[in-house]
Amino acid sequence: MDARINYFGNGLAGKVMRHLNSAGKAVAPALPVTTQELVKIRASQINGCGFCTDMHTKEAAAAGETQLRLNMVAAWREATVFTEAERAALELAEQGTRIADGSAGVTDEAWAAAGKHYDEDQLAALISLIALINAYNRINVINRQPAGDYQVGMFG
């Protein structure tokens, strides 16, 4: 499988990616790395973005995440390996990602659960992170960006 265009080598795309990456850097200090990677993995799985799923599972492993937890992200509701805070973030990520599935968006219950574990800055970071990973997913899915070749630290 080949990408439709060399998105990562395109000048205009590079400008767009720099802005998205800058937004991601603003979010990073507000949340634990593990939570960020779990959210990115789950949204990427839902969106069918193999490139981001590959990237973020490898980045999470490099940051010390266990293979067991990485294997369980798609089944987080039935898994006992996630904290309540992580579960709240994963629920928020799922509901915030599935808005095109005809859902009503993020429920008050999911928002309240997240609010029990995260302060306002962290909630703003979660909202932003979910929006950003969905943007990255769409870029990669539209471009048919192949998965499997990502190397940790490849983009920074």
Long-range contacts (C-beta under 8 A, 24 or more apart in sequence): 1-144, 1-146, 2-144, 2-146, 3-143, 3-144, 3-145, 3-146, 4-142, 4-143, 4-144, 5-143, 7-139, 7-143, 7-145, 20-132, 20-135, 20-136, 21-155, 21-156, 23-128, 23-132, 24-129, 24-132, 26-128, 27-125, 27-128, 27-129, 27-132, 30-121, 30-122, 30-124, 30-125, 31-89, 31-118, 31-122, 31-125, 31-126, 31-129, 33-60, 33-63, 34-60, 34-63, 34-64, 34-65, 34-86, 35-85, 35-86, 35-89, 36-129, 37-63, 37-65, 38-69, 38-73, 38-76, 38-82, 38-86, 38-89, 38-90, 38-93, 39-89, 39-90, 39-92, 39-93, 39-126, 39-129, 39-130, 39-133, 40-129, 40-133, 41-70, 41-73, 42-73, 42-74, 42-76, 42-90, 42-93, 42-94, 42-97, 43-93, 43-94, 43-96, 43-97, 43-130, 43-133, 43-134, 43-137, 44-133, 44-137, 45-73, 45-74, 46-94, 46-97, 46-98, 47-97, 47-134, 47-137, 47-138, 47-141, 48-137, 48-141, 49-136, 49-137, 49-140, 49-141, 49-145, 50-140, 50-145, 50-146, 50-147, 50-148, 51-140, 51-145, 51-146, 51-147, 51-150, 52-133, 52-136, 52-137, 52-140, 53-147, 54-147, 54-148, 54-149, 54-150, 55-150, 55-154, 58-150, 58-151, 58-152, 59-152, 62-152, 62-153, 84-116, 84-117, 85-117, 85-118, 87-113, 88-113, 88-114, 88-116, 88-117, 88-118, 89-114, 89-117, 89-118, 89-126, 92-126, 92-130, 93-126, 93-130, 93-133, 96-127, 96-130, 96-131, 96-134, 97-130, 97-134
